[in-house]
Amino acid sequence: MTTSRRWIRRLCVAIAATLCSAAQSEPSYDDFVATAKPILDTRLRFESVEQDGVAQTAEAITLRGRLGFESGEVADTALLVEGEFIRPIGEDYNDTINGNTAYPVIADPRSSELNRLQLTNTSLPLTTLTVGRQRIVLDDQRFVGNVGWRQNEQTFDAVRIVNQSVPRVTLDVTYLDQVNRVFGRESPQGRYHGDSVLANASYDAAAGRLTAFAYRIDIEPLTGVPTAVRDASQTLGVRFAGAQPWGATKLSYAASYAKQQEIAQNPLSFDLDYYLGEINAAYGPYSLGAGVEILEGDGTKGFTTPLATLHKFQGWADKFLATPPNGIDDRYLTAGFSRPHRAGLEMLSIVASYHRYAAERGSLRYGSEANLQAQAKLHRMTATLKFADYRAGSLLTDTTKWWLQLEYIW
């Protein structure tokens, strides 16, 4: 049975169950429409990429729009429908499918597709069941996220259940069989298929949140992308994150460990570890932090997080979207300024970071990267200016990127 047929069947079953429940509870269908909420999300972005070894400088102006609605509830069930389109204004860049290989990659191809189509039911006590194409973001998005920085976000064709029946405990389990990736449906690597399970359990204590997770990510072989199946894996891990006041200073901290092995049709054999340690201090509008993130490699394969929001990690130049075979050791410093109601704005913020990259296995120095972002928010409008500069060591090539973006969300 094809993926589309499976989802048609699941949605029909879910709709039938909703109607049966509605017949018993005599709901008001007026609420379904009267309390519906529109979805309007637009983003205009200019992105420039200059990369050594690539003949031309890429310059992309892209417009992203999301339109849809979320209904009111009938029998504790709501419907969300959202379409998405991306339109380039000029194509002086390699969007991964337009054939402009003389330019660096900016992975925002022209696209028109269904971004989300989901039914959400809350009829069971302290339980939310979501069926359909949906956005899933877990913890800090290091393992599962929506890749929200790219114009076409990542969504999942899934059945997800979240339960909070036990005080301070959240159980979150998802079955998914398709990942709708940022490259769009026209790309050979635009869809991942496979029977995957995401299990996440957390406990909220006074000092922070303790989370245990088990992610079984099955990626079937893709035509034209023979390396995709090498990311099929099982990852078991634990994470702790929290914040505490220390006088006038607020300390936040996070630590995580995970172990990963191959599964299913993956032709490789590996046993790799992941480590994260991070601390941040905020005093008034100022913040300063430091961290280390290590993804092991065995010389053939590096620890992989194929469903992550990778842009959040290891620098905004996106040089390490695929972990090198010898792994990566990322040591970084961050600094920030954030002040509400400044210069007539609701919020003004500045963030800077500096990364030093090295191989986890061996003595190679991968290079360093500086990042800087300024952001201003006024009502529903957000303006962003962002910069990334990667200086290569013994791996990859020098790359400079910058962005200017205007976003409006209703």
ZINOR-V642350 format. One record per backbone hydrogen bond with DSSP energy under -0.5 kcal/mol. NH is the residue of the N-H (numbers start at 1). CO is the residue of the C=O. Records with the same first field share a line. If there is no record, write none. Layout:
# ZINOR-V642350
NH: CO + CO
This chain:
# ZINOR-V642350
6: 2
7: 3
8: 4
9: 5
10: 6
11: 7
12: 8
13: 9
14: 10
15: 11
16: 12
17: 13
18: 14
19: 15
20: 16
21: 17
22: 18
23: 19
24: 20
25: 21
26: 22
27: 22
29: 27
31: 28
32: 28
33: 29 + 30
34: 30
35: 31
36: 33
37: 70
39: 68
40: 38
41: 66
42: 408
43: 64
44: 406
45: 62
46: 404
47: 60
48: 402
49: 58
50: 400
51: 49
52: 398
54: 51
56: 102
58: 49 + 56
59: 92
60: 47
62: 45 + 60
63: 87
64: 43
65: 85
66: 41
67: 83
68: 39
69: 81
70: 37
71: 79
72: 32
74: 77
77: 74
78: 120
80: 118
81: 69
82: 116
83: 67
84: 113
85: 65
86: 111
87: 63
89: 61
90: 88
92: 59
93: 91
94: 104
95: 93
101: 99
103: 100
104: 56
106: 94
108: 106
111: 86
113: 84
115: 82 + 113
116: 82
117: 133
118: 80
119: 131
120: 78
121: 129
122: 76
127: 124
128: 162
129: 121
130: 160
131: 119
132: 158
133: 117
134: 132 + 156
138: 144
141: 138
145: 307
150: 147
153: 151
154: 146
155: 180
156: 134
157: 178
158: 132 + 156
159: 175
160: 130
161: 173
162: 128
163: 171
164: 126
169: 166
170: 202
171: 163
172: 200
173: 161
174: 198
175: 159
176: 196
177: 157
178: 157
179: 192
180: 155 + 178
181: 179 + 190
184: 181
187: 184
190: 187
192: 179
194: 177
196: 176 + 194
197: 216
198: 174
199: 197 + 214
200: 172
201: 212
202: 170
203: 210
204: 168
205: 203 + 208
208: 205
209: 241
210: 203 + 208
211: 209 + 239
212: 201
213: 237
214: 199
215: 235
216: 197 + 214
217: 215 + 233
218: 216
219: 217
220: 193 + 218
222: 225
225: 222
228: 225
230: 227
231: 228
232: 229
233: 217
234: 261
235: 215
236: 259
237: 213
238: 257
239: 211
240: 255
241: 209
242: 253
244: 251
246: 249
249: 246
250: 282
251: 244 + 249
252: 280
253: 242
254: 278
255: 240
256: 276
257: 238
258: 274
259: 236
260: 272
261: 234
262: 270
263: 232
266: 263
272: 260
274: 258
275: 294
276: 256
277: 292
278: 254
279: 290
280: 252
281: 288
282: 250
283: 286
284: 248
286: 283
287: 336
288: 281
289: 334
290: 279
291: 332
292: 277
293: 330
294: 275
295: 328
296: 273 + 294
298: 301
299: 325
303: 296
308: 305
309: 141
310: 308
312: 309
313: 310
318: 315
321: 318
327: 324
328: 295
329: 358
330: 293 + 328
331: 329 + 356
332: 291
333: 354
334: 289
335: 352
336: 287
337: 350
338: 285
339: 348
341: 346
342: 345
345: 342
346: 377
347: 377
348: 339
349: 375
350: 337
351: 373
352: 335
353: 371
354: 333
355: 369
356: 331
357: 367
358: 329
359: 364
360: 326
361: 326
362: 360
366: 357 + 364
367: 357
368: 391
369: 355
370: 389
371: 353
372: 387
373: 351
374: 385
375: 349
376: 383
377: 347
378: 381
381: 378
382: 407
383: 376
384: 405
385: 374
386: 403
387: 372
388: 401
389: 370
390: 399
391: 368 + 389
392: 390
393: 366 + 395
394: 365
395: 366
399: 390
400: 50
401: 388
402: 48
403: 386
404: 46
405: 384
406: 44
407: 382
408: 42
409: 380
410: 40
